[in-house]
Amino acid sequence: EVLDLGGRRLKVLRVPGHTPDSIALLDAENGLLFTGDTYYEAALWLHVPETRLDDYERSLSRLASLEVEIHYLLGAHNVVRMDFSRLDDVRKALRKLRSGTLTGERDADDRLSFEIDGVRFLTAAPVLRGEQGDPSRGGSGLDLWPVKD
């Protein structure tokens, strides 16, 4: 789908992973990619029961391989503008996270925090195991996993 804002056209890209309903917006004419919660410069939240790392990795790959020249990423939080090459850094760090060889720091809400090559992730053991909660609930982030470990 393309949103015509009168002088600016944004292509809606489905990018599940962070949550099943995540989207990004592509302004191909101006070389801008609005990544929403798929990427922003802070700890990436991949801890809610709706998160699926397989989908997230595919979405990152899809965005990183767009056949349009992208000048900047515009994320949902914190830093306004980032280099497009940052997506590749996140993909590489995600692969290391998923390797199962790293130990994160557990917080009071039983989430796991990892810093890998300058990329921060906030996730949960069930997500790393590939478990998924009810995807129809959206990505509120309010429903944390019950403590299992």
C-alpha positions as CSV (number, residue, x, y, z in Angstrom):
1,E,0.0,0.0,0.0
2,V,1.2,3.5,-0.7
3,L,0.1,6.5,1.3
4,D,-0.1,9.7,-0.8
5,L,0.4,12.7,1.6
6,G,0.2,15.2,-1.2
7,G,3.7,15.8,-2.4
8,R,5.2,12.8,-0.5
9,R,4.4,9.1,-1.0
10,L,5.2,6.5,1.6
11,K,5.1,2.8,0.9
12,V,3.9,0.7,3.8
13,L,6.2,-2.3,4.4
14,R,5.1,-5.1,6.7
15,V,8.0,-5.9,9.0
16,P,6.9,-8.4,11.6
17,G,9.2,-9.6,14.4
18,H,9.2,-6.9,17.1
19,T,5.5,-7.5,17.0
20,P,3.4,-9.2,14.3
21,D,1.8,-6.0,13.3
22,S,5.0,-3.9,12.9
23,I,5.4,-1.7,9.8
24,A,8.0,0.5,8.2
25,L,7.4,3.4,5.8
26,L,9.6,4.0,2.8
27,D,10.0,7.4,1.2
28,A,11.9,6.2,-1.9
29,E,12.0,9.6,-3.6
30,N,13.8,11.2,-0.6
31,G,15.8,8.1,0.4
32,L,14.2,7.8,3.9
33,L,13.1,4.7,5.8
34,F,10.9,5.2,8.8
35,T,11.6,2.0,10.7
36,G,9.2,2.3,13.6
37,D,10.0,-0.1,16.4
38,T,11.9,-2.4,14.1
39,Y,15.0,-0.3,14.6
40,Y,15.9,2.7,16.8
41,E,19.1,3.7,18.5
42,A,18.5,2.3,22.0
43,A,17.9,-1.1,23.5
44,L,15.8,-2.9,21.0
45,W,12.7,-4.4,22.7
46,L,12.4,-8.0,21.7
47,H,11.0,-9.4,24.9
48,V,7.2,-9.4,24.6
49,P,5.3,-12.6,24.0
50,E,4.4,-11.5,20.5
51,T,8.0,-11.1,19.4
52,R,9.3,-13.7,16.9
53,L,13.1,-13.6,16.2
54,D,12.8,-15.5,12.9
55,D,10.4,-12.9,11.6
56,Y,12.5,-10.0,13.0
57,E,15.6,-11.3,11.3
58,R,13.8,-11.7,8.0
59,S,12.4,-8.2,8.3
60,L,15.8,-6.7,9.0
61,S,17.2,-8.5,5.9
62,R,14.3,-7.3,3.8
63,L,14.9,-3.7,4.9
64,A,18.7,-3.9,4.5
65,S,18.3,-5.2,0.9
66,L,15.8,-2.7,-0.4
67,E,16.5,-1.9,-4.0
68,V,16.2,1.8,-3.4
69,E,19.0,4.2,-2.3
70,I,18.3,4.9,1.4
71,H,20.2,7.8,2.9
72,Y,18.8,7.7,6.5
73,L,16.8,5.6,8.9
74,L,14.3,7.4,11.0
75,G,13.4,5.3,14.0
76,A,10.6,5.5,16.5
77,H,12.6,6.6,19.6
78,N,15.6,8.5,20.8
79,V,17.9,9.4,17.9
80,V,16.1,11.2,15.0
81,R,18.3,10.1,12.1
82,M,20.7,7.2,11.6
83,D,22.9,5.8,8.8
84,F,21.2,3.1,6.7
85,S,24.3,0.9,7.2
86,R,23.2,0.5,10.8
87,L,20.7,-2.2,9.8
88,D,23.6,-4.5,8.8
89,D,25.2,-4.0,12.2
90,V,21.9,-5.0,13.8
91,R,21.6,-8.1,11.6
92,K,25.1,-9.3,12.5
93,A,24.5,-8.6,16.3
94,L,21.2,-10.5,16.1
95,R,22.9,-13.6,14.7
96,K,25.4,-13.5,17.6
97,L,22.5,-13.1,20.0
98,R,20.7,-16.1,18.5
99,S,23.8,-18.3,18.5
100,G,23.1,-19.2,22.2
101,T,26.7,-18.6,23.2
102,L,26.2,-15.3,25.0
103,T,24.8,-14.7,28.5
104,G,22.7,-11.6,29.1
105,E,22.1,-9.7,32.3
106,R,18.7,-10.5,33.9
107,D,16.7,-7.5,35.2
108,A,14.0,-7.4,37.8
109,D,11.2,-8.1,35.3
110,D,13.1,-11.3,34.1
111,R,14.2,-9.8,30.8
112,L,17.6,-10.3,29.4
113,S,19.8,-7.5,28.3
114,F,22.7,-7.9,25.8
115,E,25.1,-5.5,24.3
116,I,26.7,-6.9,21.1
117,D,29.1,-4.9,19.0
118,G,27.4,-1.6,19.9
119,V,23.8,-3.0,19.5
120,R,21.7,-3.4,22.6
121,F,18.8,-5.9,22.9
122,L,16.3,-6.4,25.6
123,T,14.8,-9.9,25.2
124,A,13.5,-12.8,27.3
125,A,14.5,-16.5,27.6
126,P,11.2,-17.7,26.0
127,V,11.8,-15.5,22.9
128,L,15.3,-16.8,22.6
129,R,13.8,-20.4,22.7
130,G,11.4,-19.5,19.9
131,E,8.3,-19.5,22.0
132,Q,5.5,-17.2,21.2
133,G,2.5,-15.8,23.1
134,D,-0.8,-14.8,21.7
135,P,0.0,-12.7,18.6
136,S,-3.5,-11.3,18.5
137,R,-2.7,-9.2,21.6
138,G,-0.5,-6.8,19.7
139,G,2.8,-5.4,21.0
140,S,1.8,-3.7,24.2
141,G,4.9,-4.8,26.0
142,L,2.8,-4.9,29.1
143,D,2.4,-8.7,29.3
144,L,5.7,-10.1,30.4
145,W,6.5,-13.8,30.3
146,P,5.9,-15.8,33.4
147,V,9.2,-16.7,35.1
148,K,10.2,-20.2,33.9
149,D,14.0,-20.2,34.4
